[in-house]
Amino acid sequence: MKKKIGIIAAVALVASAAIIPATTASAASCAKKTKVTMLGTIKPEIKDQFLAAVADYNKSQKCYTVTSIPGDRNLTFLQNVTPMYAAKNAPTIMNTLS
């Protein structure tokens, strides 16, 4: 029984070491910033708070720049994104307009 518990503990330790990323100085740095664009179909009631959170996030790290692209709430989701795809400028993150 003790041997089984020891084996289970060893397997759990190895598995957790494999999935928990190491936090080193090199993990926090990157060769260049990655641009992430989001179709900004944010409800008007929370738009200001959302944009403030994006700005805070961008200031908090050096690897990504998140940009919110305003969507036209009078158009459908496909009417918003189809021209962006056609122009080879589709957002990284999209959700339907609500």
SVG drawing of the C-alpha trace seen along z (x, -y; Angstrom):
<svg xmlns="http://www.w3.org/2000/svg" viewBox="-29 -55 44 57">
<polyline fill="none" stroke="black" stroke-width="0.4" points="0.0,0.0 2.8,-2.4 4.5,-1.6 1.3,-2.4 0.9,-5.7 4.6,-6.6 4.1,-5.8 0.9,-7.8 2.7,-10.8 5.7,-10.5 3.4,-10.4 1.4,-13.4 4.6,-15.4 6.0,-14.7 2.6,-15.5 2.2,-18.8 5.8,-19.8 4.9,-19.2 1.8,-21.4 2.8,-24.2 4.8,-26.8 8.0,-28.0 8.1,-31.6 11.5,-32.9 12.8,-36.2 12.9,-34.8 9.2,-33.6 8.1,-37.3 10.0,-38.6 9.4,-38.1 11.3,-38.8 8.5,-41.1 5.0,-42.1 2.1,-40.1 -0.8,-42.2 -4.2,-40.8 -7.3,-42.5 -10.8,-42.0 -14.0,-42.9 -15.3,-45.3 -18.9,-44.2 -19.1,-45.2 -22.3,-46.3 -22.4,-50.1 -23.1,-49.8 -19.7,-48.3 -17.7,-49.7 -15.7,-52.2 -14.8,-49.7 -13.8,-47.1 -11.5,-49.5 -10.0,-50.6 -9.3,-46.9 -7.7,-46.4 -5.5,-49.4 -4.5,-48.1 -3.7,-44.7 -1.6,-46.2 0.4,-48.2 0.7,-45.1 2.9,-43.0 5.2,-43.4 4.4,-40.5 0.9,-41.4 -0.9,-44.4 -4.7,-44.1 -6.7,-46.4 -10.5,-46.7 -11.9,-47.3 -15.4,-48.9 -18.1,-46.9 -21.2,-48.4 -24.1,-47.4 -26.5,-48.1 -24.9,-45.3 -25.0,-41.5 -21.9,-39.7 -21.2,-38.5 -21.7,-41.9 -19.1,-43.2 -16.4,-40.5 -16.8,-39.6 -15.2,-42.8 -12.4,-42.4 -11.7,-38.9 -11.8,-40.1 -9.2,-42.8 -7.1,-40.1 -7.5,-42.1 -9.8,-39.8 -9.7,-40.3 -8.0,-37.7 -11.0,-37.5 -14.6,-37.8 -18.0,-37.3 -21.5,-38.0 -23.0,-41.4 -25.5,-41.7"/>
</svg>
